[in-house]
Amino acid sequence: MYVYNLTVVISDEVFPQWQEWLQNVYLSTINTNKTIERVRVFKVLDVPEKHYAIHHETTSPAQLLHFIEHTIPKLLQQSAETFGEKVLFWGTQLKEVKSEE
C-alpha cells in the first residue's frame, strides 16, 4: 500500500469554510479522478491547533505519483487562493512495509 499523507493546519477563523471546501471540492475531486483507492481524514489529537491528516491510499506507485504531480498541486493552489495562509499543507509519501491484518 502506498499512502500520501497530507497534513493540514487550519486557522479557527476559516475552519467552517474549510470543512465545506474539504467535502465539496477536495474530496469530490479526489473521488472523481479515480487514481486514489481510499481517502481517510483524521484529526490530529496531540496538538492544540486544528490539525488534520488526510491519507490517500493506493496500491499503485505510478497512480500515487500521478496524483501527487497532477491533482494535488491544483487543489493546493485552489486552497491558497481561497484561504491564503490561514490553511497550510505539507505532504509525505509513505509505503506500507508491514500490516497486522
Phi, psi and omega in degrees: 000136176248137184230136168252112179266120178249111179269138185231135172244125186240131175291143179305323186292340179244006186303312179299321178292322178296319178301318177296316179298317179303312183288310191275334182248299187299299183294325177298316178297314182295318180292334180281323188280345171065010177276341180252131184278329183209138176235133177229138180247127181239146170267130177281124189267339188262027175224148183286331181282171177279098177247137176228152174238128179248117179262126177248116188246140176205158177267356184249117177296328179293319178294321179297315179298316178300316179300314181293322183278332188245319185273310184302314181303321179294317180292320179292324176296316179297320177297317180298320179292327182277316189246350183061223182273010179277351174226120182242141182235149162211145187243155178221133176268133182231151172232127179291130179249342179205140177230142180270004182285000000 
